[in-house]
Amino acid sequence: MEYGTTMDILVVGAGPTGLTTAVELARLGVLPTVIDKRAKPSGLSRAVGITPASLRLLAPSGVTERLLSAAPRLHGICAYYNDNHLLSLSFADYISKNNQDDFKTPLHCLPQDQTEAILLQRFTELGGGVDYNNAFLNLEQHDSHVCVTTSAGKFNFDYVVAADGVASNVRQCTAIDYIGYDLPEPWSIADLDVTDWLHPNEFCAFLLSDGGVCVAAPIGNDRIRLVSNSIDAQSALPVTLFVNHARRQSTFTISVRQATRYSKHRVHLAGDAAHCHSPVGGRGMNLGIADAAQLATCLVNNTCNDYHHLRHAVAKDTMTMTERGRKLLTSSSSMSQLIKPAALKLINRSTFMKRRMIQSILNE
């Protein structure tokens, strides 16, 4: 199938995954229909980290340049054990610039709603739009098409992309198993306007002796995002924080699950509809962006049979890595209380280990 071929494709969900799918399809000559059950774009922000891999994938559409203009540019990463600052990683010192990249730093943080707004703006410029307040209800697959029922009526499409999140209705209607488990402990998030934050240009991880973890990411001028494996991320932070305004504070449950298959006939899963895991490593949204870019290419090139094999193993490896990291970081055993601060100090003294750690964090 050649670029520019007419296809009727429905994308369900207008989060980062769905909008990336829409932008990439439109860029390649196929303008999809995008629906979302929400009345309007979300004002909430979940994911924040945008990796170099995502920036490369979004560059051909012109989205990357806008993300770089909007997102704070991080200079490095630091780690604490309780309130002791034991590790500093500078991107400039340990990442060599790829000649094909034009990124000043390899990691950027931007509230998810702003990322979505940039993607939606580009999709609109390419001739598309999102039909909000239109919920997916059901579907029936046929040899030549998919009959989809939404709150607006019944319509036929050549393909359906499920980008409707962890509780994907599309996945459930397609009877694809979503295997895994839910973590028993609550996690929390806080989006705060602050004054005189200690690390305005660094991503910070605070490891606590009781097995607690709190990460802090700058997501704007005097604005940070906290995430913790506790019911109150702000209280979990072991250093002084001057808060001017709390934009959002909430708790959530982490699921670690993956769909047994990413494609079933003419329906394809992407992002959280296909996989979900802990926020350790900041991979969730970026995995969804990669799914979307790959799926758009497969749809346009008529190679959808390859999609599951190209993406399922990648997500499985990421889930294994993030779970291993989560268990290590949140361990409260006596041995871990000795190992964690010692490991941070050891890494801080080794140029080689610093470089490897940054590459692992950025998935480079």
C-alpha positions, 0 to 999 in steps of 0.5 A: 500500500502506498503513502496517501492511500485512502483508508478509514481508520478510527483512533479511540482515545486522544491521549499522547498515544492516540494523538501520536497515532493520528499525527503520524497517520496524517503525516503519511497521508491518511487522515484518521477519525479520532474520538474521545469520551471526554467532553474536552481535552484533559487538564490533568497531567500524569506522565511528564518525561519525554525521552530522546527516543520519543523526540526522534520519533516525533521530529518528522512531524514537526512536533519535537521542535514545539516540545523542546520550546515548551519543555524545561531542559534538564541538566542532570539527575541527582539522588538522595538517601533520606536527606543526604545528597549522594549522587549527581549525574550531569548529562553534558559530562556523560552523553555524547551528542549524536550528529543526527540529533539537535537536542540541547539535553537528552531529557525533557519534562513537560506536563502531559496535558501540554504534550497533548495540546501540542500534538492536537495542534499539529493534528489540526494543522494537518487537517484533523480534529478530535470528536470529543464527547463521543464514546466508543460503545461496541464493535463487530469485526468483519472480513473487510471492515469493522462496524463500530458503535459510538454514542454518535451512531454506527460507522464502518472503518477499515481499522480501529486503533485502541488508545483508550487506556488501561481500562480499554473498552475496545480491548474488552470488546475484542476479548483480548486478555490483559494479564498481570496484577495490581500492586497492593500499596497506594502511590500518590502524585502532587503537582506543585508551584514552589519557591526556591526549589533546590534542583530547578534543572534536575530530576531528583530521586529520594530513596528513604530508609523505610522503603519509601521513594519520592521523585521530583521533576521540574515541569515548568518555571517554579513548578515540580511534579512529585510521585511517591509510593505513599499516600502523600507525595509532598509529606514523603519528601525529606527536604524542605519545600516551599509550596505556593499552590497545589495544582493537583494531589491524588493517589492511584493504584499501579497495575502491571499488565500486558495484553496477550496480543496487540492485534486481533484482525483489524483492531490494534492496541497501543499504549496503556491499552496494550501494557501498563507498569509502574512509573519507575523509569518514566517509560509509560508515555514514551512506550505509547508514543513508540507504539503509535509511530510503529503502528501508523507505519504498519497501517500505511504500509499494510504490514499490520501482521508485524506490529505485535512482534515489533512492540510486544517484546519491547514492552515486556522487557521494559516491564521486567526492567521497571519491576526489578527497579521498583522492587530494588528501590522500595525494599525496606530490608536491613540489607537494602538500607546498607546497600542503597547509600553505599551504591549511590556513593560508589556510582558517584565516584565512577565515570563509567558507572555514571555513564552507564546509569544515564544510558539505562535511565534514558534507554539509550 
